[in-house]
Amino acid sequence: DIQMTHHPSTLSAYVGDRVTITCRASQNIDSWLAWYQQKPGKAPKLLIYKASTLESGVPSRFSGSGSGTEFILTISSLQPDDFATYYCQQYKSYSWTFGQGTKVEIK
Amino acid sequence: QVQLQESGPGLVKPSQTLSLTCSVSGASINSGAYYWSWIRQYPGKGLEWIGYIYYTGDTYYNPSLRSRVTMSVGTSKDQFSLNLSSVSAADTAVYYCATATEVRAFDVWGQGTMVTVSS
């Protein structure tokens, strides 16, 4: 299986901060990477697919970059609604696998 | 707009079979547009893809679960199901159904259903 690793596991930030989350794959996955946001008690929500394509309806302050083995999710100006856990997921090869998540907390 | 809703027992005894159903609205399972998937999330938050079924009946399961998983499409064609046999406490999780495409990954999720394995 391809392993996905988040850095950091937890992040504390202020409203308005620029936030970056890194996800590393254990092998090349080209651009077959998705990012999800999950709030407590809710299902994950797709934010970005194909590493950098914003899902319809997702605010433009979210962006994704990277290819191969290293990927970044950026929130340009953190809003109160953005405090949540973020997961990356590879879909280059079966089994599709998720990272362990990065929790974004209020500082 | 596709909507998904999981249903099934919230408590299953060890060694028995966990059976869940996902009801689909806003799309036809026969459309060929999606891979109809199951994903679970452990209490410690880790997410694990279980497998998918395509409208043709083709399935692909996570190799770590393959010996215990069966997925099927309901006769009404607006439901698909998950059976997981010989469960143990390690199968306690929130189970989600979701749609997947080759490009957009898991784009629509159900709300999830908590399943506890306990005697």
Interface residues (C-beta under 8 A of the other chain):
Chain A: A34 Y36 K42 A43 P44 K45 L46 Y49 K50 E55 T85 Y87 Q89 Y91 Y94 S95 W96 T97 F98 Q100 G101
Chain B: K45 G46 L47 E48 W49 Y60 N62 P63 S64 Y96 A98 A100 E102 V103 R104 A105 F106 D107 W109 G110 Q111 G112
